[in-house]
């Protein structure tokens, strides 16, 4: 599927020119050439979002001339999704020493909505200042708020606070924040939280997969033209996408 023509990023945007992070996956790069300082992006849809997230975590430690940030990553696992295993796998497929990649990742786990809310609103800023990390990745951000253990209104309020905080935090600290939402049962609460995400996030990237097609769509971006591309990473090894 052909992409739409991309718009040029306005030169008036006041961001650090060298702070940009690329996926280095051709179909994704055609839609979204880079994430930049101040961006709050959400990746959702099929399980391919885990690949995209892991790719960013691996690439963040690369020097800027190779599309990386030369930086540590703050990684928050919000759903016990074993995402670190995916990061290790991608690092090894791309011939990186996985132990060195893991040294660059400061990992946290927050499997309840209350723990996640506290971690982000009360401890994230301190963690960023201490580590000087330029990338924050939150795996399956929505998951803790979908459980019946938390009241629907309370879930909506707390989730909105987190989304607002992350959007402002990325701009305030001139860093990149990426959150993922993995596939979950389609419920009214799920739709409500997804609508909140779509409204507040600056960038929305969606992956879809059917028995016949696999695509990636740029649904929202402040500068680039939106569009759709074929995206079937499961049909080849990640070493086909040279870092």
KEDRENFI-824479 format. One line per 4 residues: number of its first residue (from 0); their letters; for each residue x, y, z of N, C-alpha, C, O. Coordinates in Angstrom, 1 decimal. Example, Ala and Ser with C-alpha at 12.3 -4.5 7.8 and 13.67 -1.06 7.14 Angstrom:
REM KEDRENFI-824479
0) as) 13.2:-5.7:7.8:12.3:-4.5:7.8:13.2:-3.3:7.8:14.2:-3.3:8.5 ~ 12.8:-2.2:7.1:13.7:-1.1:7.1:12.9:0.0:7.9:13.4:1.1:8.0
This chain:
REM KEDRENFI-824479
0) xxxx) 0.8:-1.2:0.0:0.0:0.0:0.0:0.9:1.2:0.0:1.8:1.3:0.8 ~ 0.6:2.2:-0.9:1.4:3.4:-1.0:1.1:4.4:0.1:0.0:4.5:0.6 ~ 2.2:5.0:0.6:2.0:6.1:1.6:1.6:7.4:1.0:1.8:7.6:-0.2 ~ 1.0:8.3:1.8:0.7:9.6:1.4:2.0:10.4:1.4:2.9:10.0:2.2
4) xxxx) 2.1:11.5:0.7:3.3:12.3:0.7:3.4:12.9:2.1:2.5:13.4:2.7 ~ 4.7:12.9:2.6:4.9:13.4:4.0:5.2:14.9:3.9:5.8:15.4:3.0 ~ 4.7:15.6:5.0:5.0:17.0:5.1:6.3:17.2:5.7:6.8:16.4:6.5 ~ 7.0:18.3:5.5:8.2:18.7:6.1:8.0:19.2:7.5:7.0:20.0:7.7
8) xxxx) 8.8:18.8:8.4:8.6:19.4:9.8:9.0:20.8:9.8:10.1:21.2:9.3 ~ 8.1:21.7:10.3:8.4:23.1:10.3:9.7:23.4:11.1:10.0:22.9:12.1 ~ 10.5:24.3:10.5:11.8:24.7:11.1:11.6:25.5:12.4:12.5:25.8:13.1 ~ 10.4:26.0:12.6:10.1:26.9:13.8:10.0:26.0:15.1:10.0:26.6:16.1
12) xxxx) 9.9:24.7:15.0:9.8:23.9:16.2:11.1:24.0:16.9:12.1:23.7:16.4 ~ 11.0:24.3:18.2:12.2:24.5:19.0:12.5:23.2:19.7:12.1:23.0:20.9 ~ 13.3:22.4:19.0:13.7:21.1:19.6:15.2:20.9:19.4:15.8:21.6:18.5 ~ 15.8:20.1:20.2:17.3:19.8:20.0:17.5:19.1:18.7:16.9:18.0:18.6
16) xxxx) 18.2:19.7:17.7:18.3:19.1:16.4:18.8:17.7:16.4:18.3:16.8:15.6 ~ 19.8:17.4:17.3:20.4:16.1:17.3:19.6:15.0:18.0:19.9:13.8:17.8 ~ 18.6:15.4:18.8:17.8:14.4:19.5:16.7:13.9:18.7:15.6:14.4:18.7 ~ 17.0:12.8:18.0:16.0:12.1:17.2:16.3:10.6:17.2:17.4:10.2:17.2
20) xxxx) 15.2:9.9:17.2:15.3:8.4:17.3:14.5:7.8:16.2:13.4:8.1:16.0 ~ 15.2:6.9:15.4:14.6:6.3:14.3:14.3:4.8:14.6:15.1:4.2:15.4 ~ 13.3:4.3:13.9:13.0:2.9:14.0:13.9:2.0:13.2:14.3:0.9:13.5 ~ 14.4:2.6:12.0:15.2:1.9:11.1:14.5:0.6:10.5:15.1:-0.4:10.3
24) xxxx) 13.2:0.7:10.4:12.4:-0.3:9.7:11.7:0.4:8.6:10.8:1.3:8.8 ~ 12.0:0.1:7.3:11.6:0.9:6.2:10.1:1.3:6.1:9.9:2.4:5.9 ~ 9.2:0.4:6.3:7.8:0.8:6.2:7.4:1.9:7.3:6.6:2.8:7.1 ~ 8.0:1.7:8.5:7.7:2.7:9.6:8.4:4.0:9.3:7.8:5.1:9.4
28) xxxx) 9.7:3.9:8.8:10.4:5.2:8.5:9.7:6.0:7.4:9.9:7.2:7.4 ~ 9.1:5.3:6.5:8.4:6.0:5.4:7.3:6.8:5.9:7.0:7.9:5.4 ~ 6.6:6.4:7.0:5.6:7.2:7.6:6.1:8.1:8.7:5.6:9.3:8.8 ~ 7.0:7.6:9.5:7.5:8.4:10.7:9.0:8.3:10.7:9.6:7.4:11.3
32) xxxx) 9.7:9.2:10.0:11.1:9.2:9.8:11.9:9.2:11.1:13.0:8.7:11.2 ~ 11.3:9.9:12.2:12.0:9.9:13.5:11.1:10.4:14.5:10.1:11.2:14.3 ~ 11.3:10.0:15.8:10.7:10.6:16.9:11.7:11.6:17.4:12.9:11.4:17.4 ~ 11.2:12.8:17.9:12.1:13.9:18.3:11.8:14.3:19.7:10.8:14.0:20.3
36) xxxx) 12.7:15.1:20.2:12.6:15.6:21.6:11.3:16.3:21.8:10.8:17.1:21.0 ~ 10.6:15.9:22.9:9.3:16.5:23.2:8.1:15.7:22.8:7.0:16.0:23.1 ~ 8.4:14.6:22.0:7.3:13.8:21.5:6.8:12.8:22.5:7.5:12.2:23.3 ~ 5.5:12.7:22.6:4.8:11.7:23.3:4.0:10.8:22.3:3.0:11.3:21.8
40) xxxx) 4.5:9.6:22.1:3.9:8.8:21.1:3.3:7.5:21.7:3.8:7.0:22.7 ~ 2.2:7.1:21.1:1.5:5.8:21.5:1.4:4.9:20.4:1.0:5.3:19.3 ~ 1.9:3.7:20.6:1.8:2.6:19.6:0.8:1.6:20.1:0.8:1.1:21.2 ~ -0.2:1.3:19.2:-1.2:0.3:19.7:-1.7:-0.6:18.5:-1.4:-0.3:17.3
44) xxxx) -2.4:-1.6:18.8:-2.9:-2.5:17.8:-2.5:-3.9:18.0:-2.8:-4.5:19.1 ~ -1.9:-4.5:17.0:-1.5:-5.9:17.0:-0.2:-6.1:17.9:0.3:-5.2:18.4 ~ 0.2:-7.4:18.0:1.4:-7.7:18.8:2.6:-7.1:18.2:3.7:-7.1:18.8 ~ 2.6:-6.6:16.9:3.7:-6.0:16.3:4.2:-4.7:17.1:5.3:-4.3:16.9
48) xxxx) 3.3:-4.2:17.9:3.8:-3.0:18.7:4.9:-3.4:19.6:5.7:-2.5:19.9 ~ 4.9:-4.6:20.1:6.0:-5.0:21.0:7.4:-5.0:20.2:8.4:-4.7:20.8 ~ 7.3:-5.4:18.9:8.5:-5.3:18.1:9.0:-3.9:18.0:10.2:-3.6:18.1 ~ 8.1:-3.0:17.7:8.5:-1.6:17.5:9.0:-1.0:18.8:10.1:-0.3:18.7
52) xxxx) 8.4:-1.3:19.9:8.9:-0.8:21.2:10.3:-1.3:21.5:11.2:-0.6:21.9 ~ 10.5:-2.6:21.2:11.8:-3.2:21.5:12.9:-2.7:20.6:14.0:-2.5:21.0 ~ 12.5:-2.4:19.4:13.4:-1.8:18.4:13.9:-0.5:18.9:15.1:-0.2:18.8 ~ 13.0:0.3:19.4:13.4:1.7:20.0:14.4:1.5:21.2:15.3:2.2:21.3
56) xxxx) 14.0:0.6:22.0:14.9:0.4:23.2:16.3:0.0:22.9:17.3:0.4:23.5 ~ 16.4:-0.9:21.8:17.7:-1.3:21.4:18.5:-0.2:20.7:19.7:0.0:20.9 ~ 17.8:0.6:19.9:18.4:1.7:19.1:18.8:2.9:20.0:19.6:3.7:19.5 ~ 18.1:3.1:21.1:18.3:4.3:21.9:19.8:4.5:22.3:20.2:5.7:22.4
60) xxxx) 20.5:3.5:22.5:21.9:3.6:23.0:22.9:3.9:21.8:24.0:4.3:22.1 ~ 22.4:3.9:20.6:23.3:4.2:19.5:23.6:5.7:19.4:22.9:6.5:20.0 ~ 24.7:6.0:18.8:25.1:7.5:18.7:24.1:8.2:17.7:23.4:7.5:16.9 ~ 23.9:9.5:17.9:23.0:10.2:17.1:23.2:10.1:15.6:22.2:10.1:14.8
64) xxxx) 24.4:9.9:15.1:24.7:9.8:13.7:24.1:8.5:13.1:24.0:8.4:11.9 ~ 23.8:7.6:14.0:23.2:6.3:13.6:21.7:6.3:13.9:21.0:5.2:13.8 ~ 21.1:7.4:14.2:19.7:7.5:14.5:19.3:7.2:15.9:18.1:6.9:16.2 ~ 20.3:7.1:16.8:20.0:6.8:18.2:20.1:8.1:19.1:20.2:9.2:18.6
68) xxxx) 20.1:7.9:20.4:20.1:9.0:21.4:21.4:9.0:22.2:21.6:9.9:23.0 ~ 22.2:8.0:22.1:23.4:7.8:23.0:22.9:8.0:24.4:23.5:8.7:25.2 ~ 21.9:7.2:24.8:21.2:7.4:26.1:20.8:6.1:26.7:20.6:5.1:26.0 ~ 20.6:6.2:28.0:19.9:5.1:28.7:18.4:5.2:28.4:17.9:6.3:27.9
72) xxxx) 17.6:4.2:28.7:16.2:4.1:28.6:15.5:3.8:29.9:16.0:2.9:30.6 ~ 14.5:4.5:30.3:13.7:4.1:31.4:12.5:3.3:30.9:11.7:3.8:30.1 ~ 12.5:2.1:31.3:11.5:1.1:30.8:10.5:0.7:32.0:10.9:0.3:33.0 ~ 9.2:0.9:31.7:8.2:0.6:32.7:7.3:-0.5:32.2:6.6:-0.2:31.2
76) xxxx) 7.3:-1.6:32.8:6.4:-2.7:32.4:5.1:-2.7:33.2:5.2:-2.9:34.4 ~ 4.1:-2.3:32.5:2.8:-2.1:33.2:1.9:-3.3:33.2:0.7:-3.2:33.6 ~ 2.3:-4.4:32.6:1.4:-5.5:32.4:2.0:-6.9:32.5:1.5:-7.9:32.1 ~ 3.3:-7.0:33.0:4.0:-8.2:33.1:4.0:-8.9:31.7:3.7:-10.1:31.6
80) xxxx) 4.4:-8.1:30.7:4.3:-8.5:29.3:5.6:-9.2:28.8:5.6:-9.5:27.6 ~ 6.5:-9.4:29.7:7.8:-10.0:29.3:8.5:-9.3:28.2:9.2:-9.9:27.4 ~ 8.3:-8.0:28.2:8.9:-7.2:27.1:10.4:-7.1:27.1:11.0:-7.0:26.1 ~ 11.0:-7.3:28.3:12.5:-7.3:28.3:13.0:-8.5:27.5:14.1:-8.4:26.9
84) xxxx) 12.3:-9.6:27.5:12.7:-10.7:26.7:12.7:-10.4:25.2:13.6:-10.8:24.5 ~ 11.7:-9.6:24.8:11.6:-9.2:23.4:12.8:-8.3:23.0:13.3:-8.4:21.9 ~ 13.2:-7.4:24.0:14.3:-6.5:23.7:15.6:-7.3:23.6:16.4:-7.0:22.7 ~ 15.8:-8.3:24.5:17.0:-9.1:24.4:17.0:-9.9:23.0:18.1:-9.9:22.4
88) xxxx) 15.9:-10.4:22.6:15.8:-11.1:21.3:16.2:-10.2:20.2:17.0:-10.7:19.3 ~ 15.7:-9.0:20.1:16.0:-8.1:19.0:17.4:-7.7:19.1:18.1:-7.6:18.0 ~ 18.0:-7.5:20.3:19.4:-7.1:20.4:20.2:-8.2:19.8:21.2:-7.9:19.1 ~ 19.9:-9.5:20.2:20.8:-10.6:19.7:20.6:-10.8:18.2:21.6:-11.1:17.5
92) xxxx) 19.4:-10.6:17.7:19.2:-10.8:16.2:20.0:-9.8:15.4:20.4:-10.0:14.3 ~ 20.2:-8.6:16.1:20.9:-7.5:15.4:22.4:-7.5:15.8:23.1:-6.5:15.6 ~ 22.8:-8.6:16.4:24.2:-8.9:16.8:24.8:-7.9:17.8:26.0:-7.6:17.8 ~ 23.9:-7.4:18.7:24.3:-6.6:19.8:24.5:-7.6:21.0:23.8:-8.6:21.1
96) xxxx) 25.4:-7.2:21.9:25.6:-8.0:23.1:24.4:-7.6:24.1:24.3:-6.5:24.5 ~ 23.5:-8.6:24.3:22.3:-8.3:25.1:22.6:-7.7:26.5:21.9:-6.9:27.0 ~ 23.7:-8.2:27.1:24.0:-7.7:28.4:24.3:-6.2:28.4:24.0:-5.5:29.3 ~ 25.0:-5.7:27.4:25.3:-4.3:27.2:24.0:-3.5:27.0:23.9:-2.4:27.5
100) xxxx) 23.1:-4.0:26.2:21.8:-3.3:26.0:21.1:-3.2:27.3:20.5:-2.2:27.6 ~ 21.0:-4.3:28.1:20.3:-4.3:29.4:20.9:-3.3:30.4:20.2:-2.8:31.2 ~ 22.2:-3.1:30.3:22.9:-2.2:31.2:22.4:-0.7:30.9:22.4:0.1:31.8 ~ 21.9:-0.5:29.7:21.4:0.8:29.3:19.9:1.0:29.6:19.4:2.1:29.3
104) xxxx) 19.3:0.0:30.2:17.8:0.1:30.5:17.6:0.0:32.0:18.0:-0.9:32.6 ~ 16.9:1.1:32.5:16.5:1.1:33.9:15.1:0.7:33.9:14.2:1.4:33.5 ~ 14.8:-0.6:34.4:13.5:-1.2:34.3:12.8:-1.1:35.6:13.3:-1.2:36.7 ~ 11.4:-0.9:35.5:10.5:-0.9:36.6:9.3:-1.7:36.2:9.0:-1.9:35.1
108) xxxx) 8.6:-2.3:37.3:7.4:-3.0:37.0:6.3:-2.4:37.9:6.5:-2.0:39.0 ~ 5.1:-2.3:37.3:4.0:-1.7:38.0:2.7:-2.3:37.4:2.1:-1.9:36.5 ~ 2.3:-3.4:38.1:1.2:-4.2:37.6:-0.2:-3.8:38.0:-1.2:-4.3:37.6 ~ -0.2:-2.8:38.9:-1.5:-2.2:39.3:-1.6:-0.8:38.9:-0.6:-0.1:38.8
112) xxxx) -2.9:-0.3:38.8:-3.1:1.1:38.4:-2.5:2.0:39.4:-2.0:3.1:39.1 ~ -2.7:1.7:40.7:-2.2:2.5:41.8:-0.7:2.7:41.7:-0.1:3.7:41.9 ~ 0.0:1.5:41.6:1.4:1.5:41.5:1.9:2.3:40.3:2.9:3.1:40.4 ~ 1.3:2.1:39.2:1.7:2.8:38.0:1.5:4.3:38.1:2.4:5.1:37.7
116) xxxx) 0.4:4.7:38.6:0.1:6.1:38.8:1.1:6.7:39.7:1.6:7.8:39.4 ~ 1.5:6.1:40.8:2.5:6.6:41.8:3.8:6.7:41.1:4.6:7.7:41.3 ~ 4.2:5.6:40.4:5.5:5.6:39.8:5.7:6.7:38.8:6.8:7.4:38.8 ~ 4.7:7.0:38.0:4.9:8.0:36.9:4.8:9.4:37.5:5.6:10.2:37.2
120) xxxx) 3.8:9.7:38.3:3.6:11.0:38.8:4.5:11.4:39.9:4.8:12.6:40.1 ~ 5.0:10.5:40.7:5.8:10.8:41.8:7.3:10.5:41.7:8.2:11.1:42.4 ~ 7.7:9.5:40.8:9.1:9.1:40.7:9.7:9.2:39.4:11.0:9.1:39.3 ~ 9.0:9.5:38.3:9.6:9.5:37.0:10.5:10.7:36.9:11.6:10.5:36.3
124) xxxx) 10.2:11.8:37.3:11.1:13.0:37.2:12.4:12.8:37.9:13.5:13.1:37.3 ~ 12.3:12.2:39.1:13.6:11.9:39.8:14.4:10.9:39.1:15.7:11.0:39.1 ~ 13.8:9.9:38.5:14.5:8.9:37.8:15.2:9.5:36.5:16.3:9.1:36.3 ~ 14.5:10.3:35.8:15.1:11.0:34.6:16.3:11.8:35.0:17.3:11.8:34.3
128) xxxx) 16.2:12.6:36.1:17.3:13.5:36.5:18.5:12.6:36.9:19.6:13.0:36.7 ~ 18.2:11.5:37.6:19.3:10.7:38.1:20.0:9.9:36.9:21.3:9.8:37.0 ~ 19.3:9.5:36.0:19.8:8.7:34.9:20.2:9.4:33.6:21.0:8.9:32.8 ~ 19.7:10.6:33.5:19.8:11.4:32.3:19.3:10.7:31.0:19.8:10.9:29.9
132) xxxx) 18.3:9.8:31.2:17.7:9.1:30.1:17.0:10.0:29.2:16.3:11.0:29.7 ~ 17.0:9.8:27.9:16.3:10.6:26.9:15.2:9.9:26.3:14.5:10.4:25.5 ~ 14.9:8.6:26.8:13.8:7.8:26.3:13.1:7.2:27.4:13.8:6.5:28.3 ~ 11.8:7.3:27.5:11.0:6.6:28.4:10.0:5.7:27.6:9.3:6.2:26.7
136) xxxx) 10.0:4.4:28.0:9.1:3.5:27.3:8.2:2.8:28.3:8.7:2.3:29.4 ~ 6.9:2.8:28.1:5.9:2.2:29.0:5.2:1.2:28.2:4.4:1.4:27.3 ~ 5.3:-0.1:28.7:4.7:-1.2:28.0:3.3:-1.5:28.5:3.1:-1.7:29.7 ~ 2.3:-1.4:27.5:0.9:-1.7:27.8:0.4:-0.8:28.9:-0.1:-1.3:29.9
140) xxxx) 0.4:0.5:28.7:0.0:1.5:29.6:-1.4:1.3:30.1:-1.7:1.6:31.3 ~ -2.3:0.9:29.2:-3.7:0.9:29.5:-4.1:-0.3:30.4:-5.1:-0.3:31.1 ~ -3.3:-1.4:30.3:-3.7:-2.7:30.9:-4.1:-2.6:32.4:-5.2:-3.1:32.7 ~ -3.4:-2.0:33.3:-3.8:-2.0:34.7:-5.2:-1.3:35.0:-5.8:-1.5:36.0
144) xxxx) -5.6:-0.5:34.0:-6.8:0.3:34.2:-8.1:-0.4:33.6:-9.2:0.1:33.7 ~ -7.8:-1.6:33.0:-8.9:-2.4:32.4:-9.5:-3.4:33.4:-10.6:-4.0:33.1 ~ -8.8:-3.6:34.5:-9.3:-4.7:35.4:-10.5:-4.2:36.2:-10.6:-3.0:36.5 ~ -11.3:-5.1:36.6:-12.5:-4.7:37.4:-12.1:-4.4:38.9:-13.0:-4.0:39.6
148) xxxx) -10.9:-4.6:39.2:-10.4:-4.3:40.6:-10.4:-2.8:40.8:-10.3:-2.4:42.0 ~ -10.5:-2.0:39.8:-10.5:-0.6:40.0:-11.8:0.0:39.3:-12.2:-0.4:38.2 ~ -12.5:0.8:40.1:-13.8:1.4:39.6:-13.6:2.2:38.3:-12.5:2.8:38.0 ~ -14.6:2.1:37.5:-14.5:2.6:36.1:-14.2:4.1:36.1:-13.4:4.6:35.4
152) xxxx) -14.9:4.9:37.0:-14.7:6.3:37.0:-13.3:6.6:37.6:-12.6:7.5:37.1 ~ -12.9:5.9:38.6:-11.5:6.1:39.1:-10.5:5.7:38.1:-9.5:6.4:38.0 ~ -10.7:4.7:37.3:-9.8:4.3:36.3:-9.6:5.4:35.2:-8.5:5.8:34.8 ~ -10.8:6.0:34.8:-10.8:7.0:33.8:-10.0:8.3:34.3:-9.3:8.9:33.6
156) xxxx) -10.3:8.6:35.6:-9.6:9.8:36.2:-8.1:9.6:36.3:-7.4:10.5:35.9 ~ -7.7:8.5:36.8:-6.3:8.3:37.0:-5.6:8.1:35.7:-4.4:8.6:35.5 ~ -6.2:7.5:34.7:-5.6:7.3:33.4:-5.4:8.6:32.7:-4.4:8.9:32.1 ~ -6.4:9.5:32.8:-6.3:10.8:32.2:-5.2:11.6:32.8:-4.5:12.3:32.1
160) xxxx) -5.0:11.5:34.2:-3.9:12.2:34.8:-2.6:11.8:34.3:-1.7:12.6:34.1 ~ -2.4:10.5:34.1:-1.2:9.9:33.6:-0.9:10.4:32.2:0.2:10.9:31.9 ~ -1.9:10.3:31.3:-1.7:10.7:29.9:-1.4:12.2:29.9:-0.4:12.6:29.1 ~ -2.0:13.1:30.6:-1.7:14.5:30.6:-0.3:14.7:31.1:0.4:15.6:30.6
164) xxxx) 0.0:14.0:32.2:1.3:14.2:32.8:2.5:13.8:31.8:3.4:14.5:31.7 ~ 2.3:12.7:31.1:3.3:12.2:30.2:3.5:13.2:29.0:4.6:13.5:28.6 ~ 2.4:13.7:28.5:2.4:14.6:27.4:3.2:15.9:27.8:4.1:16.4:27.1 ~ 2.9:16.4:29.0:3.6:17.6:29.5:5.0:17.3:29.8:5.9:18.2:29.6
168) xxxx) 5.3:16.2:30.4:6.6:15.8:30.9:7.6:15.7:29.7:8.7:16.2:29.8 ~ 7.2:15.1:28.6:8.0:15.0:27.4:8.5:16.4:26.9:9.7:16.6:26.6 ~ 7.6:17.3:26.9:7.9:18.7:26.4:8.8:19.4:27.5:9.8:20.0:27.1 ~ 8.4:19.3:28.7:9.2:20.0:29.8:10.6:19.5:29.9:11.5:20.4:30.0
172) xxxx) 10.9:18.2:29.7:12.2:17.7:29.9:12.9:17.4:28.5:14.0:17.0:28.5 ~ 12.2:17.8:27.4:12.8:17.6:26.1:13.3:16.2:25.8:14.4:16.0:25.3 ~ 12.5:15.2:26.2:12.8:13.8:25.9:11.7:13.2:25.1:10.7:13.8:24.7 ~ 11.9:11.9:24.8:10.9:11.2:24.0:10.2:10.2:24.9:10.9:9.4:25.7
176) xxxx) 8.9:10.1:24.9:8.2:9.1:25.7:7.3:8.3:24.7:6.6:8.9:23.9 ~ 7.4:7.0:24.8:6.7:6.1:24.0:5.9:5.1:24.9:6.5:4.5:25.7 ~ 4.6:5.1:24.7:3.8:4.1:25.4:3.1:3.1:24.4:2.8:3.5:23.3 ~ 2.9:1.9:24.8:2.3:0.9:24.0:1.0:0.5:24.6:0.9:0.5:25.9
180) xxxx) 0.0:0.1:23.8:-1.2:-0.5:24.3:-1.4:-1.8:23.4:-1.6:-1.7:22.2 ~ -1.3:-2.9:24.1:-1.4:-4.2:23.4:-2.8:-4.6:23.2:-3.7:-4.0:23.8 ~ -3.1:-5.6:22.4:-4.5:-6.0:22.2:-5.2:-6.5:23.5:-4.6:-7.3:24.2 ~ -6.4:-6.0:23.7:-7.2:-6.4:24.8:-8.7:-6.5:24.3:-9.0:-6.1:23.2
184) xxxx) -9.5:-7.1:25.1:-10.9:-7.3:24.8:-11.5:-6.0:24.5:-11.3:-5.0:25.3 ~ -12.3:-5.9:23.5:-13.0:-4.6:23.2:-14.2:-4.4:24.1:-15.2:-5.1:23.9 ~ -14.0:-3.5:25.0:-15.1:-3.2:26.0:-15.3:-1.6:25.9:-14.5:-0.9:25.3 ~ -16.4:-1.2:26.6:-16.6:0.2:26.6:-15.5:1.0:27.3:-15.1:2.0:26.9
188) xxxx) -15.0:0.3:28.4:-13.9:1.0:29.1:-12.6:1.1:28.3:-12.0:2.1:28.2 ~ -12.4:0.0:27.5:-11.2:0.0:26.6:-11.3:1.2:25.6:-10.4:1.9:25.4 ~ -12.5:1.3:25.0:-12.8:2.4:24.1:-12.6:3.8:24.7:-12.0:4.7:24.1 ~ -13.1:3.9:25.9:-13.0:5.2:26.6:-11.6:5.6:26.8:-11.2:6.7:26.6
192) xxxx) -10.8:4.7:27.3:-9.4:4.9:27.6:-8.6:5.2:26.3:-7.7:6.0:26.2 ~ -9.0:4.4:25.2:-8.3:4.7:24.0:-8.6:6.0:23.4:-7.8:6.7:22.8 ~ -9.9:6.5:23.6:-10.2:7.9:23.1:-9.4:8.9:23.9:-9.0:9.9:23.3 ~ -9.2:8.7:25.2:-8.4:9.6:26.0:-7.0:9.7:25.4:-6.4:10.7:25.3
196) xxxx) -6.5:8.5:25.1:-5.1:8.4:24.6:-5.0:9.1:23.3:-4.0:9.9:23.1 ~ -5.9:8.9:22.4:-5.9:9.5:21.1:-6.0:11.0:21.1:-5.3:11.7:20.4 ~ -6.7:11.5:22.1:-6.9:13.0:22.2:-5.6:13.6:22.8:-5.2:14.7:22.3 ~ -4.9:13.0:23.7:-3.8:13.6:24.4:-2.4:13.3:23.8:-1.6:14.2:23.9
200) xxxx) -2.2:12.2:23.2:-0.9:11.9:22.6:-0.7:12.7:21.4:-1.6:13.0:20.6 ~ 0.6:13.1:21.2:0.9:13.9:20.0:1.1:13.0:18.8:0.8:13.5:17.7 ~ 1.5:11.8:18.9:1.7:10.8:17.8:1.0:9.5:18.1:1.1:9.0:19.2 ~ 0.2:9.0:17.2:-0.4:7.7:17.3:0.0:6.9:16.1:-0.2:7.2:14.9
204) xxxx) 0.5:5.7:16.4:0.9:4.7:15.4:0.2:3.4:15.7:0.3:2.9:16.8 ~ -0.6:2.9:14.7:-1.4:1.7:14.9:-0.9:0.6:14.0:-0.7:0.8:12.8 ~ -0.8:-0.6:14.5:-0.5:-1.8:13.7:-1.7:-2.7:13.6:-2.5:-2.8:14.6 ~ -2.0:-3.2:12.5:-3.1:-4.2:12.3:-2.6:-5.4:11.6:-1.7:-5.4:10.8
208) xxxx) -3.3:-6.5:12.0:-2.9:-7.8:11.4:-4.1:-8.7:11.2:-4.9:-8.9:12.1 ~ -4.3:-9.2:10.0:-5.4:-10.1:9.7:-4.8:-11.3:9.0:-3.6:-11.3:8.8 ~ -5.6:-12.4:8.8:-5.0:-13.5:8.1:-4.4:-13.2:6.7:-3.6:-14.0:6.2 ~ -4.7:-12.1:6.2:-4.3:-11.7:4.8:-3.4:-10.5:4.7:-2.6:-10.4:3.8
212) xxxx) -3.5:-9.6:5.7:-2.7:-8.4:5.6:-2.0:-8.0:7.0:-2.5:-8.5:8.0 ~ -1.0:-7.3:6.9:-0.4:-6.7:8.1:0.1:-5.3:7.7:0.8:-5.1:6.8 ~ -0.4:-4.3:8.4:-0.2:-2.9:8.1:0.2:-2.1:9.3:0.0:-2.5:10.4 ~ 0.7:-0.9:9.0:1.0:0.1:10.0:0.5:1.4:9.5:0.6:1.8:8.3
216) xxxx) -0.2:2.1:10.4:-0.8:3.4:10.0:-0.4:4.5:11.0:-0.4:4.3:12.2 ~ 0.0:5.6:10.4:0.2:6.8:11.2:-1.1:7.5:11.3:-1.6:8.2:10.4 ~ -1.7:7.5:12.5:-3.1:8.0:12.7:-3.0:9.5:13.1:-4.0:10.2:12.9 ~ -1.9:9.9:13.8:-1.9:11.3:14.3:-0.4:11.7:14.3:0.4:11.0:14.8
220) xxxx) -0.2:12.9:13.9:1.1:13.5:14.0:1.0:15.0:13.7:0.2:15.5:12.9 ~ 1.7:15.9:14.5:1.5:17.3:14.3:2.1:17.9:13.0:1.7:19.0:12.7 ~ 3.0:17.1:12.4:3.6:17.6:11.2:3.5:16.8:9.9:3.3:17.3:8.8 ~ 3.7:15.4:10.1:3.7:14.6:8.9:2.3:14.3:8.4:1.3:14.2:9.2
224) xxxx) 2.2:14.0:7.1:1.0:13.6:6.5:0.7:12.1:7.0:1.6:11.3:7.1 ~ -0.6:11.9:7.3:-1.0:10.6:7.8:-1.1:9.6:6.6:-1.3:10.0:5.5 ~ -0.9:8.3:6.9:-0.9:7.3:5.8:-0.8:5.9:6.4:-0.6:5.7:7.6 ~ -0.8:4.9:5.4:-0.7:3.5:5.8:0.3:2.8:4.9:0.5:3.2:3.7
228) xxxx) 1.0:1.9:5.5:2.0:1.1:4.7:1.8:-0.4:5.1:1.4:-0.7:6.2 ~ 2.2:-1.3:4.1:2.3:-2.7:4.4:3.4:-2.9:5.4:4.5:-2.3:5.3 ~ 3.2:-3.8:6.4:4.2:-4.0:7.4:4.1:-5.4:7.9:3.2:-5.8:8.7 ~ 5.1:-6.3:7.4:5.0:-7.7:7.8:6.4:-8.2:8.3:7.0:-9.0:7.6
232) xxxx) 6.8:-7.7:9.5:8.1:-8.1:10.0:8.2:-9.6:10.3:9.3:-10.1:10.4 ~ 7.1:-10.2:10.5:7.1:-11.6:10.9:7.6:-12.5:9.7:7.9:-13.7:9.9 ~ 7.6:-11.9:8.5:8.0:-12.7:7.3:9.5:-12.6:7.1:10.0:-13.3:6.1 ~ 10.3:-11.9:7.9:11.7:-11.9:7.7:12.4:-11.7:9.1:11.7:-11.2:10.0
236) xxxx) 13.6:-11.9:9.2:14.3:-11.7:10.4:14.7:-10.3:10.5:14.8:-9.5:9.6 ~ 14.9:-9.8:11.8:15.2:-8.4:12.0:16.6:-8.1:11.5:16.9:-6.9:11.3 ~ 17.4:-9.0:11.2:18.7:-8.7:10.6:18.6:-8.2:9.2:19.6:-7.6:8.6 ~ 17.4:-8.3:8.6:17.2:-7.7:7.3:17.1:-6.2:7.4:17.2:-5.5:6.4
240) xxx) 16.8:-5.7:8.6:16.7:-4.3:8.8:18.0:-3.8:9.5:18.1:-3.8:10.7 ~ 19.0:-3.5:8.7:20.3:-3.2:9.3:20.2:-2.0:10.2:19.7:-1.0:9.9 ~ 20.9:-2.2:11.4:21.1:-1.1:12.3:22.3:-0.3:11.9:22.6:0.7:12.6
